[in-house]
Amino acid sequence: VLNLLKLFNLTLFCMSQLTVHEIHQLAMKEVGDHLEAEGYEFLAVNSQPKRTPQFVCVKEKKLYFVVVQGTLYPKAPKKFDPELIKKVKEHAAKNNAQLVLAGVGFAHAENYEFPLTKKDPYAVNFQGLEPVQ
């Protein structure tokens, strides 16, 4: 009975953890709010994690491709896949767009070492857009 109870508790815990899709959606919200506050105009939004760029925007008549990445602590939010960046950079160049990266990290607000579940308050690590040269 004790083992069954442990398994039940573990199952409940795993069910409430954020999924990769939910982490990405939180990151999209953070970045979208930032872009809007900074005066970017949205031309296209792609909320799929594997499809890039996630945002195509214009600001001061300049085109921007924004790649969004959401991570959970301790993963570094600014560490992007170099192959992906190379591919998107080429796509941006063909469209005369500036490529910018938006890495967003999330952690449990009370203790970064705690797992982040759907019901927990969270801390956000987003340091703005990072231009790719």
Disulfide bonds with the S-S distance in Angstrom:
none
